[in-house]
Amino acid sequence: MRREFLIKCIVLTPFTHNSNIGWIPKHIQGNELEFKVIPAGYHHDRSRVSSSFEQWFDFIKHALRAWFSIGIGENKANGFITCFPQLPLILGCLKRLTFSKRFILAWTFNLGRTYGGVKGKIAKFGFKAVDKFIVHSRDEIEIYSNWLNIPASRFEFVPLAVQADSIDDVLVEHQRKSAEGIEPYVLSLGTANRDYSSLVKAIKKTGYKTIIVAGQSAVSDIQLPANVELMSGLSLKECHKLALKAVVNVVPIKDKDAPSGQVTFIEGMMLGRAMIVSNCSGSKDYIESGRDGLLVEVGSASDLEKAIKQFWENKELRVDMGKKAKAKALQCYRFESVAPTMRRFIFELANEKA
């Protein structure tokens, strides 16, 4: 049955700082859909294990601005599209306290870990009102469903997607420049949930030059050998350039049940790089080990060493896997790829509330 009213979606994410429609909604078309962006007036530090009081205050203000951007008497099909756990939690609390019928679509619900106590009770109260959770690893469905006592049917696995424009720019620039004369190196990017202890143990035995791009906190308890260099504060473009020139790209993950590093290895795949990634919740849904990358045992320095040597010594292998990784990433992990899925969920939720 065709809808006879407009579905108005309020979009709020911590990384959107203007009113332009960006992110995934930018790629959704339809005369029956209208998107309104509520900009974030703050910086969201995703490398932090938990949000500070000041950050929570920013999230609350952001969610309130979004909530009151919809008039009281407007169509009940109106709803919210959010990103990360903090904003849907606050919106869910508002929804339950006001008995609202507005739908909440929580995209990229990468909570990372579950918790109890007062925080757990608040989470269970607010998340009960979220209509659909989008997670980026299949393992998270059971974990979050059991923890929140919410039916698994309200969770959906959708591959994480990233913006590929900056990747394309770096690839074009790289084609104009030769990488000859550059000392070969291993590269590892990222701070959150990284297992640099195992990586350093693995790389120390090889003697290969290695660059780690991360915050100082990620290696504060590790004695870096002479062949390992730490870099911090680089721009995204600089990171992409390093990844392109690296002989081997590695994403070592510490906690196998906490999805991490997905943006890093997906962007590496888009750059045509065969990635070495720890076999955890966040990676096994994306990389087919031995075909378009290598998955290694979490916490195993010996596995890392073996995989790094395999790529370092076999250019044909890493180039072949890199081509397959790029083809998969560009087909499956772009905003355009997942936009039809987001559109379908919006219509399903709006119809349920109609």
Helices and strands as residue ranges (DSSP letters): E 7-12, G 25-27, E 33-37, H 53-67, E 79-83, H 86-98, E 103-107, H 117-127, E 132-135, H 139-148, G 152-154, E 155-157, H 165-176, E 186-189, H 196-206, E 210-213, G 216-219, E 228-231, H 236-245, E 248-251, H 262-270, E 275-278, E 293-296, H 301-313, H 315-332, H 335-353
